Amino acid sequence: MRRFTQGFYGYAVALGVCVVAAVLFLLVTPQSREEHIPRREYTITVANFNRDVTYKIWEPAQDPSGWIPNSNRIVKGADGSPTLYLGYATASREHAMFVQSAEQPAAGFASRIANSDKVIGTQQIDGQPWEKRFREDKNQRTLVRTLPGVTLIVTGTADWPELATLASSLKELSKPTS
């Protein structure tokens, strides 16, 4: 008596059973044709960052229309300074991120986040100059504003007008009273 799994016939039957199982799995698995970008609330992260640092911080006054905040975190920078990251999916579904830190040297921090130390110009946003940097191979655009004690960075694959929208939404927060 021949075993069922021996030979070409057995192989063909086993392969057919696998294909039928895969098709059935695909038919009964729920599928969504709608976009799903998880929304991540950042107010608690910003409040914790504001409490943990000694300088005044910045946050978006309100999220730009059609943008979805989808990431936020506080990490230690290269010199141990806390660094705040707020990430977004823009209205055109590109990526934009706001980063701020007191990491020193500020130029090194900005170059690390921008993946470039080459300033290609400046842009006035709400009357304030922001450095522009661009890294073509990563399609990464970056706006940098260095203030006394803190560096603000808006970066991502979003276009310049979208990055400027995020930069113009930033407002300085007051320190919480204990």
C-alpha positions in Angstrom: 0.0 0.0 0.0 1.3 3.4 -1.0 1.3 6.3 1.5 -1.0 9.1 0.5 1.8 11.7 0.8 4.2 10.0 -1.5 4.8 10.9 -5.1 3.6 13.7 -7.3 -0.1 12.9 -6.8 0.2 13.3 -3.0 2.2 16.5 -3.4 -0.5 17.9 -5.7 -3.3 17.0 -3.3 -1.4 18.6 -0.3 -0.8 21.7 -2.3 -4.4 21.9 -3.4 -5.6 21.6 0.2 -3.2 24.4 1.3 -4.5 26.7 -1.5 -8.2 26.0 -0.6 -7.4 26.7 3.0 -5.7 30.0 2.2 -8.6 31.1 -0.1 -11.1 30.2 2.6 -9.1 32.2 5.2 -9.0 35.2 3.0 -12.8 35.0 2.4 -13.7 34.8 6.1 -11.2 37.3 7.4 -12.7 40.8 7.9 -11.1 43.3 5.5 -11.3 47.0 5.7 -10.9 49.2 2.7 -10.9 52.3 4.9 -7.7 54.1 6.0 -6.9 53.6 9.6 -4.2 55.8 11.2 -4.2 55.3 15.0 -4.7 58.6 16.9 -2.4 59.1 19.8 -3.3 61.8 22.3 -0.3 63.8 23.4 -1.5 66.2 26.1 -0.3 64.0 29.0 3.1 63.6 27.3 3.5 67.3 26.8 2.4 68.0 30.4 4.9 65.5 31.7 7.7 67.0 29.6 6.7 70.5 30.8 6.9 69.4 34.4 10.3 67.6 33.9 12.3 70.4 32.2 13.3 73.8 33.6 12.6 75.9 30.5 9.4 76.9 28.8 8.3 74.5 26.1 6.2 74.7 23.0 3.3 72.7 21.7 0.8 73.0 18.8 -2.0 75.4 19.8 -4.3 73.1 17.9 -3.7 70.3 15.4 -3.8 71.5 11.8 -7.0 70.6 10.0 -7.1 67.1 8.7 -3.9 66.1 10.5 -3.8 63.0 12.8 -1.4 63.0 15.8 -0.1 59.4 15.7 3.0 59.3 17.9 4.5 61.0 20.9 7.3 60.2 23.3 10.0 61.6 25.5 13.5 60.2 25.2 16.9 61.2 26.5 19.0 63.0 24.0 22.7 62.4 23.2 23.7 64.6 26.3 21.0 63.1 28.5 18.5 66.0 28.0 14.9 65.1 27.7 13.6 65.4 24.1 10.0 65.6 23.1 8.7 64.1 19.8 5.2 64.6 18.5 4.4 62.9 15.2 1.6 63.5 12.7 0.1 62.1 9.6 -0.6 65.3 7.6 -3.7 66.0 5.5 -1.9 64.7 2.4 -0.9 61.7 4.5 2.8 62.5 4.6 4.8 62.4 7.9 5.6 65.5 10.0 7.2 65.6 13.4 7.8 68.3 16.0 10.8 67.8 18.2 12.2 70.0 21.0 15.1 69.7 23.4 17.7 71.7 25.3 20.4 69.2 24.1 23.8 70.8 23.6 25.3 71.6 21.3 22.1 72.8 19.6 23.7 72.6 16.1 24.6 69.0 16.6 21.1 68.2 17.8 19.5 69.9 14.8 21.9 68.1 12.4 21.1 64.7 14.0 17.3 65.2 13.8 17.5 66.7 10.3 19.9 64.0 9.1 21.8 67.0 7.5 24.1 69.8 8.6 23.5 71.7 5.4 21.3 74.8 5.7 19.7 75.6 2.4 18.1 78.9 3.4 15.7 80.4 5.9 11.9 80.8 6.0 10.0 83.4 7.9 7.1 81.9 9.8 5.0 84.3 11.9 7.8 86.8 11.6 10.4 84.4 13.0 13.3 83.0 11.0 13.6 79.2 10.7 16.5 77.4 9.0 15.6 75.2 6.1 17.4 71.9 5.6 16.7 69.2 3.0 18.0 65.6 2.6 17.1 64.5 -0.9 17.8 60.7 -0.5 15.4 60.5 2.5 13.0 63.1 1.1 13.3 64.8 4.4 12.6 68.5 4.9 13.4 70.2 8.2 12.8 73.6 9.8 15.0 74.5 12.7 14.5 77.4 15.2 17.2 77.8 17.9 16.1 79.8 20.9 18.0 80.5 24.2 17.9 77.2 26.0 15.8 75.2 23.6 15.8 74.1 19.9 12.5 73.6 18.0 12.5 71.3 14.9 9.7 70.5 12.5 10.7 67.7 10.1 9.4 65.0 7.9 8.4 64.0 4.4 5.7 66.6 4.3 6.1 69.5 1.9 7.4 72.9 3.0 3.9 74.5 3.3 2.7 71.7 5.6 5.8 71.9 7.8 5.3 75.7 8.0 1.7 75.0 9.0 2.9 72.9 11.9 5.6 75.4 12.9 3.1 78.3 12.8 0.8 76.4 15.1 3.4 76.2 17.9 2.8 78.3 21.1 4.9 78.6 24.2 3.5 77.1 27.3 3.9 78.5 30.8 5.4 76.4 33.5 3.0 74.7 35.8 2.7 76.0 39.3 3.3 73.5 42.1 
